[in-house]
Amino acid sequence: MKLMKTCLLAVAFLAVVHAASAQGKLNVVTTTEDLASIAREVGGDRVAVESIARGYQDPHFVEAKPSFILRLQRADLLIVVGRDLEIGWLPPLINQSRNAKVQPGAAGYLDASLQARILDLPTGQVTRAMGDVHPLGNPHYWLDPENGTIIAKSIAAKLGELRPNDRALFDQRLNDFTTRLDAAEKRWLAELAPYRGAKVVTYHRSYSNLADRFGLEIVGYVEPRPGIPPTPQHTLELIADMKRQNVKVVLVEPYFDLKTPNAIGRETGAQVLVLPPSVGGTKAITDYFTLFDYDVNLLAGALKQAAGK
Ligand SMILES: [Zn+2]
């Protein structure tokens, strides 16, 4: 009888263990590699994370592939940057996945921008007229480590909601991530502190949050408006402006043609710096930490050289 009872207990115990492991890993799909990196930090071995876009692609314009639909079909959670960043390519993919879990508004859909600090918010009517691809404020907000913390918090809360049994683990991993990120941010701030107030021009408005956090002043853009290619008229005005303000650095995302930036560089004597805005933007940038390590190092080098001129 006693043996029987022990056996039953053992069976019950195994059933519980089996139920936990049968849950398996949560399948998380993110639109960008930045969100994927943060989701891995928070989810640890309880999640399997895949990104749709690669970090060297323009996140506004990603070519849809059938494999993306398959990924979304299997997903328990979809994390998006939001603010219309993915509006040109993601909605049909979500739709075609026919996965009820990850439809906008469902429990498995997380817009990471909801709590983040968003810059360039429009003051007038919200519109995509003139091709402006930032109608809901600047969607490149992950380039501020403090928004990284906010994104991580949103992800931890969502993972805890989907897997209540692992909530304590997610909270602990969130804590560990933010502690490391805070320490790293102090290091990055110190590295760029000598160049506070330095004036730069950027191709697209990808670096507003980065500049805001690290004290750089963006005085113009190669694009006349976000998403609109350079025009000769705008380029001439920009060159005149850069000469007037003595701007010596032009930042360019890896996916833009360097022809116009190089012409601007020749006219003004400014350095043209290809600065990856995302994890995966170049081989050395493997996660959210190395993204800032790489960019801060590159910026500090260029600004140092510019200051020495
Ligand atoms: Zn943009």
Boltz pocket constraint, residues with backbone or C-beta under 6 A from the ligand:
constraints:
  - pocket:
      binder: B
      contacts: [[A, 60], [A, 133], [A, 134], [A, 139], [A, 140], [A, 204], [A, 205], [A, 206], [A, 226]]
      max_distance: 6.0
